[in-house]
Structure formats: structure tokens, C-alpha cells
Amino acid sequence: MNEKLFFAFLRNALWGTDERLPTALSERQARSLLRAAERQAVYGLLAQALLQNDIRLPQPLLFEVVGLCSKIEQGNRMVNRGVRLLAELFRQQGVDYVIVKGQPVAACYANPLLRQSGDVDYYCDAANFEKSQQAVFRAWGIRAVAGGSDHHVHYDFQGVVFEGHFALAIFFSQRAQVRWQHVLDADKGMLVMIDGIAVKTLSPTLHVFYVFMHLYGHLLGLGIGLRQFCDMAVMLRLCRDKIDMLQLQGHLRMFGMERAYRACGSILADCLGLSVHDLGFEPTDTDRRYGAKILDVVFCRGNMGHYNKRAGFRGWRHNLEATAIKLTHFIKFFPLAPGYSCHWLWHEFARQSIPFAGREKH
């Protein structure tokens, strides 16, 4: 796969930049790019660039691309409807909430319907979490079940997966968790329009920080895709007048994540075309060196680490392979966030129960 051409198409889709794009692609070239885009969960963005620039494709492949774009758009409409139903329900029942990542971030894209959607993540504090679960049960007849971690529950409704969080980010350290809770409780949030209604989400500054933390946590685990990097880029660009860069830098210093953020930021600038002004800093050679290492993982493992695994996702073979992958990532990226990485490793492999701030209240 031609990485330079791949990123040129992504930049064109994200910003409408006048890239040097070919006028036509062979089936082999196009399938290579589309396969990479599928692995990175940016298929809709690549397809958007192909179609809007009238890139000539073999006709059967063109029909396939148009059909998959339509499927992505339909999926987004379904998830948008789920967000609206949840927001309306919580408003009626007096539940305080914020919806994070996903559809609020999609609203930052030039074409929100072509960002590949996932589930609906929302957060309620200690005073509202149980109330939110009761509201869902009374209105939809659904009881949420524990998720794959100790800080969220999940359920399906009308084809949409919802994840309700009572600890939005996990830092694997009591001290850091208390600090995070104070930051989260002080956030004033904002409203974003989704499916015709105003939905609560985090303030732009805290939302960018949270999306980055989510990205980095998955990077240390099995891996992460380019969609999350694109999310950061469009948020930084669209909300540049609303993001408090000094406050964002303060969050990064508080949690020991500055170097990790700078390494990821080098990818936003050098590969995705985000301006240094919007990024907030000029990447150094060290940032770029680690950025290249991160990209190696991104292209090898793909979205959420779903690719290039030999042992599947269940059983002892999976556990053994996953352990080896996580250890490799820990060693490779340890200098970027030593404190966070050590606490993360302890949580992953010592399997001790860490008392998170707010967890005891539920």
C-alpha cells in the first residue's frame, strides 16, 4: 500500500486540500488503498476523496465503493437516531449526562455521515448513573449488563450499542483518578446538534484531551486505527477558537502525557496535514521518531488491534498473544508516559483491584 498516496487522499477528504492525486487507479491500487482504509476505520473518508475527485475506478469497484458509502451513511443515521432517543429520554427524566467521542466528534467532519460510527458512549456522575439505568429500563425495558471493564455497562436498543460509563477515563492510580474526577466535575460542557436536537458533550478542551487518552490507552493495548487520529485533527481544527491550549497543556502535564501527546501530534501535522497553529506546537525530531513508531503499530494492528493477530480474540492463546503485544507496546512507548505506563502495566498484568475515585459509590 502506498502510504503517501493514502494520506494524500485522507488530507483531501478532511480539509479539501488540493493534493496531487492520480486521475485513475487500477483495481489493484484501489483495493490496496481501500483495504487499508477498512482496517483503519476510515473507509468513508477515502471513498469520499475518490468520489469527489472523480478518480476513475474499474466499474465493479466503483459500484462497490458507492454501496459501502451508502451503508456507512445508513449506519450513522441509525446511531444518530439512537443518540437523539437517549438524549430525549434523559432530558425527560432529569438525568445529567454527556455523550463523548462518536457522534459529537463526527459533527466536526465536513461530511459527518461518512465517519464510520461505532457505539454510543455516555457518562453520568455518581448522582445520575443509577437514575440513568432506571430511566432506560422503564422506557425501553432494557437492563444494562456489565461491560468488558469495571467502569461501564452496555446494552443494545434498536440496533444501536450503548455504553454507559460511571468512570469516564481510568488512570490506574488513585491519585491521578481523583485529579481527573475534579477536572471532569469542573467541566462546563457544551451542546452539539445531532439529528436535530442539542446533545450534551464535553467542552472542546477536555474532549480533545479525553479522545487522546482513549487513543493512547488502546495504543498501549492491542492497537488503534487512524480514525481516532482523524478525530483529534478535526476537533483541533474546527474548535481551535474554543480550545484553551494552556489548559490542555496543563492537563497533559498533570497526568504526565505531554510527550505521548506530542508524538501523536506529529502524525496529525506530518501525515494528516493539521497546521502547527491548530496543533499548538512544532513537532521535534524526537516527536517524529516516536510518531513513526506509533504509525508502525497503527498500520500493523489496525482499528482496535483487530488485525495481524494469529490467535483470535478468545481463549488462552489469545491471552498469551495479547500479553506479548502489550508488553512490546509498553517497552516501545514507555519513555512517552512513564508514570501512566507503569500504572497501566500493573493493572493489565498484576490483575489487582484498583479503587477508582467514585467507583465505591455505585
N, C-alpha and C positions, 0 to 999 in steps of 0.2 A: 504494500500500500504506500502510495506517495504522500508522505506526511505534509510536505509543503503545500501540495495542492489541496489536501484535506482541510488544512487550516485556512487556506485562502477562501474556500467555499464557506466555511463557518464564519469567517470575518464578514464576508459579503452578506450572509443571512442575518448576522447580528446587527450590523451597522449600515448595511447598504453601501459598503465601500467599493470603489472602482478597482477591483482586483484584476490581475492578468489571468483570466480564466480561459480555458480552451473553448472553442466553439462546438466541439463534438467530443464524445467519449466512446470508445469501443465498449462492447459488452463486458469484456474482462476488466477494463479500467473502472467502469461504473460499478460493477458488482463488488470489486475490491473496496471502493470508497463506501458503498452502501453497507457492506458487511461490517466495516469499521464503525460506521455511524450507528448501526444497530447495537453493537457491543458497547458503545459509549452513551447510548440513550439519547443521541442527537439526530436520529434519522429524519425527523421532521424538519430540522434546520438545514440539513444537507439537501433534502428533497426540495425545500423552498428555494435554495440557491440554484439548483438545477433547473427548476421550472421557470422561475422568474427571469433567468438569464437566457432562456430558450436554448439550453445546451442540447444538442442533437444526441439522442439515445436510440438504440435499437427499439423498434416499436413495441415488441412484447414487454421489454423492460420499462418503457415509458408508462404503459398501462399499469404495470405492477407498482411503480412509484406513485402514480396518481391514486391508485386504490389504497395503498398503505397510508398516504396522507389523509385520505378521507376517513380511514379507520382511526387515526390519531386524533383528528378533529372530533369525531363522534365520541371517542373516549373522554376527551376534555369536556365536552358538553355534559356528559353524564356526571363527571366528577364535579363540575361547576354547579350542577343541579344539587348534588349531594351537599356541597358547601352551603348553598342557599338554604336548603331544608334544615341543616344543622343550626345555622345562624338564626334563622327564624324561630326555631324551637327554643334555643337558648334565650333569645330575647323575650319570648312569651313567658318563659319560666323563670326569668330573672337570674340566669346563670351568667356569671362573668367569665370570659374566655378570651383566648387569642388563637387564631389559626396561623400556623407557621409553615415556612417552605412552600412547596407545591404551588397551589393556585394563586396565592398572593404574590409569589415571585413570578409566576407566568404572566401576570398583569404587566410586568416590566418589559416584556418582549414586544417586538414590532408586531408579531402575529402570535398572540398568546395561545391560540388553538393548536399551534404546531410544536409547542414544547411538550415533550412526552410526559404525560401525567402519571402519578402513582396513587398512593393513598392520601387521605385527608388527615393531617396531624394537627391536633389542637391541645392546648394546655389550659388547665384550671388549677387555681391555687387550692390550699387546704380547705378553705371555707366553701369552695364551689365544686370540688371534684365529685363528692358523693351526690350532691344535688344534680350534677350533670348526668350521672349514671341513672339516677331515678327518673329524670326527665326523658331520657332515651327509652327506658323500659316502659314508662307509662304511655308515651306517644307512639312508639314503634314496636313495642312488645319484644324488645331485644335485651338480653343480659350480656354485658361485655365479659370477656374472658381474659385472663392474664396473658400478656404478650410474651415475646421471647426474652424479655429482660424484666428486671424488678421495678421498673418505673413507668410502665404504661399498660393499658388494656386495649383490646381491639375487638371489632365486630364488623359485620357486613350488613349493609342495608341497600336494597335496590341496585345491586351490582357494584357498590362503592365500598371500599375498605376504609374504616375509620380507626385511628389510633388516638386514644385519649391519654395524655401524659399528666402525671402529677409531680414529676421532676423533669423539667424540660431538657436540661443538659446534665450529664453526670461527669464529675471531675475526679472521682475515685479518691478523694481526700476530704475529710470533714471540714477542714479549714477553708479550702477552696470552695466547697459546696455552700458553706454559709455565706461566703462573699458573693457567690453567684446569685444566691437567693435574694440578697439585699439589692443587687443590681437589677434583678428581674422585677422585684416588688416595686422598685422606684421608677420603672419604665412607664411612660405615659401612653405608649402605643400610638396607633394611627388607624385610619379607616381606608379600605381599598374596595373598589367596586368590582363585584363578581356576580355574574348572572343577574345584574340589575339591582342588587342590593348592596348596602355598605356593610362590609365584614371587618371585624376587629383583627388586627395583627400587631406585631411588634413595631416599635419605632424603627426607622431606616438604619440608624446606627447600630442598635442592638440586633436587628435582624441580620445584617451583614455579618456581625460577629458570630451569631448563632449558626448561620449557614456555613461559615468557615469551620466552626468547631465540629459540626456534624460531618463535614467533608473530611476533616483531619482524623477524626475518630475512625471512620471507615477506611481511610488510607492506611492507618496503622494496623487495622484488622486484615480483612481479605482483599481490600482494594476499593477503588472508587472510579467512577466514569467522568467523562468530560462535561456531562450535563451540569454537575454541581459547580464546576469552574465557570461555565457559561452563566449560571445563575448569579454567582458572585459578580461577574463582569457587568451584567445588565443592571444589577442593583446599584453598583457603584456608579455607573454612567447615568442612569435615569434619576437617581436620588442624590446626585452629587451636591445639590444645593441644600439638601436636608440632612446630610450625614455630617456629624461633628467629628472630624478627623482626629482632633485632640482627644476626644472622649474615646473613640475607637482605639487609638494607640494606648490610652490608659487601661482599657480592658485587656488588651493584648499583654501589656507589661504585668498587670495584676495576676494574670494566670500563666505567665511565662511562655507566651505563644508568639512573641514578636518574630523570631527567626523563622518559625514554621509559616507564619503568615507571609513573610517576605518571599520565601521560597515559592509558595503557591502564587503569590502576586506576580512573580517573574513570568509565570506561564500566562497569566492574564494579559500582561503587557507584550511579551515577545511572540506569543502564539495566537492569542485571541484579539490583539490589536487595541486593548484598552490603553488610553493615554496615561502618561505618568501623572498628569494633573489629577485625573479621576482616581488613580490608584493611591495617590498620596505619598509616593516615594519613588526614587530612582533605583531600580534593582542593581545590585552589585554583582561582581563575578561570582562571589560565594553564593548569593541568592540563585543565580542562574545555574550554578553547578548542581545545587540540590534540586532546583526545578527540573533539570534534565533527569535526575534520578527518580523524581516523582512521576514524570512522564513515562519512564520505563515501566513503572508499576501500572500506571493508568492504561497503557496500551496492551500490557500483558494480561492484566486481570479483568479489565472492563468494568462495567457498571456493577457496583456492589460485590466485586470479586467473583462474578459468576462464570468466568471463562478460564481456560487453561488449568482446570482442576481435574485430576485424574481419579479421585476417589468419590466423586459425587458430593452430596451435601448431608448425608446421614451415616450413622454408624461409626465404629471405631476407626476405620480407615480415613473417613472424613476428618475425624477429630485429630488424628495423627498428622495428616497433611496440613490441616488448618493451623495446628500448633507450629509446624515448621515454617509456614508462610508468615505467621505473625512474628515469630522470632526473627526472621530475616528482615521484616519491615522495621521492627524495633531497633535492631542493630544499625540498619541503614540510615534511619532518621532520628536516632537518639539525640544527636547534637542540636537538633532544631528545637526541642522542647524537653529537656532532661527530666524536670520535675513531673510534668504531666505524663511523660512516657513511663517513668518508673512506677507511678501510681497505677497507670493503665495496665502495665505488665503484671503487677501484683494482683490486681483484680482479675485479670484473664487467667492466670496460671496458679496462683495460690488458692483461688476459689474461696476466699474468705468473705464473710458478710460485712460489707462496709455500711455503717449507719449514715445515711444521707440526710441532710437537713430537710425537714418536712416529711420524711418518709414515715416517721413514727406516728404521725398524726392520722394516718389512714388505717 
